[in-house]
Amino acid sequence: MLGWCYNNNMKESMQKGIFGASELTGNALIIATKLLDILSKFDIQLNITNSYRFLFVEKNGYPSWFSAKDHHLLARIDNSNLKPNVVVAENGSGQLKTVGVALVDALKNSNI
């Protein structure tokens, strides 16, 4: 089933594709992160309001769009020993303040 993992040409091709996508994503995140700084230097103010969209979560803690199969799969996973690699918190209580910076940092530390 995972025979493609052992095919060097396929593996190399996928690594190049993933690396390219990671580079583009990283660049886009940097541009988006710096955009407000650039605009403020030209005295351009944007009225940005938070528009958080919360997906409906059922009593069991899973989103309503999860299938029964997804529920069972996630219920089997023991996540008691999971530990985050980094904590992102805008208020400064984490290691990083924005998800954009966290993603760029993850790309830098990636071995892809």
C-alpha positions as CSV (number, residue, x, y, z in Angstrom):
1,M,0.0,0.0,0.0
2,L,2.8,2.4,0.8
3,G,5.1,1.2,-2.0
4,W,5.4,4.7,-3.3
5,C,7.4,5.6,-0.2
6,Y,10.2,3.3,-1.4
7,N,10.3,4.6,-4.9
8,N,13.1,7.2,-4.9
9,N,11.8,9.1,-7.9
10,M,8.3,9.4,-6.5
11,K,9.7,10.4,-3.0
12,E,12.0,13.0,-4.5
13,S,9.3,14.4,-6.7
14,M,6.9,14.7,-3.8
15,Q,9.5,16.3,-1.6
16,K,10.2,18.9,-4.3
17,G,6.5,19.6,-4.7
18,I,6.0,19.9,-0.9
19,F,9.0,22.1,-0.6
20,G,7.8,24.4,-3.4
21,A,4.4,24.7,-1.8
22,S,5.9,25.3,1.6
23,E,8.1,28.1,0.1
24,L,5.1,29.8,-1.6
25,T,3.0,29.5,1.6
26,G,5.7,30.9,3.7
27,N,6.2,33.8,1.3
28,A,2.5,34.5,1.3
29,L,2.3,34.5,5.1
30,I,5.2,36.9,5.3
31,I,3.6,39.3,2.9
32,A,0.3,39.1,4.7
33,T,2.0,39.6,8.1
34,K,3.9,42.6,6.9
35,L,1.1,44.3,4.9
36,L,-0.4,46.2,7.8
37,D,3.1,47.5,8.8
38,I,3.7,48.8,5.3
39,L,0.2,50.4,5.1
40,S,0.7,52.1,8.4
41,K,4.0,53.7,7.2
42,F,1.9,55.4,4.5
43,D,-0.7,56.4,7.1
44,I,-3.3,54.1,5.5
45,Q,-5.6,52.7,8.2
46,L,-7.8,49.7,7.6
47,N,-10.9,49.1,9.7
48,I,-10.4,45.4,10.4
49,T,-12.9,43.7,12.7
50,N,-12.5,40.2,14.0
51,S,-14.9,38.0,12.1
52,Y,-14.5,34.7,13.9
53,R,-16.7,32.0,12.6
54,F,-17.3,29.2,15.1
55,L,-18.4,25.9,13.7
56,F,-21.2,24.2,15.6
57,V,-19.9,21.8,18.2
58,E,-22.1,19.1,19.5
59,K,-22.2,17.9,23.2
60,N,-19.5,15.3,22.5
61,G,-17.0,18.0,21.6
62,Y,-16.8,17.2,17.9
63,P,-18.0,19.5,15.1
64,S,-21.4,18.7,13.7
65,W,-20.0,17.9,10.3
66,F,-17.9,15.0,11.6
67,S,-19.2,11.6,10.5
68,A,-19.7,8.8,12.9
69,K,-16.6,7.1,11.5
70,D,-14.6,10.2,12.3
71,H,-16.0,10.2,15.9
72,H,-15.0,6.6,16.4
73,L,-11.5,7.1,14.9
74,L,-10.7,10.1,17.1
75,A,-12.2,8.4,20.2
76,R,-9.6,5.5,19.7
77,I,-6.7,7.9,19.8
78,D,-5.0,8.4,23.2
79,N,-4.0,12.1,23.2
80,S,-3.2,12.3,26.9
81,N,0.6,12.4,26.1
82,L,0.3,15.0,23.3
83,K,2.4,18.1,23.9
84,P,2.4,21.1,21.6
85,N,5.7,22.1,19.9
86,V,4.8,25.7,20.2
87,V,2.1,27.9,21.9
88,V,0.7,30.8,19.9
89,A,-1.0,33.5,22.0
90,E,-1.5,37.1,20.9
91,N,-1.3,38.3,24.6
92,G,2.3,37.1,24.8
93,S,1.7,34.1,27.1
94,G,2.9,31.7,24.4
95,Q,6.3,31.4,22.6
96,L,4.9,33.2,19.5
97,K,2.2,35.9,19.0
98,T,0.8,35.0,15.6
99,V,0.0,31.9,13.6
100,G,1.8,33.4,10.6
101,V,5.0,33.7,12.5
102,A,4.5,30.1,13.9
103,L,4.1,28.8,10.3
104,V,7.1,30.6,9.0
105,D,9.1,29.3,12.0
106,A,7.9,25.8,11.3
107,L,8.9,26.0,7.7
108,K,12.4,27.1,8.7
109,N,12.8,24.2,11.1
110,S,11.3,21.7,8.7
111,N,13.4,18.9,7.3
112,I,11.4,18.8,4.1
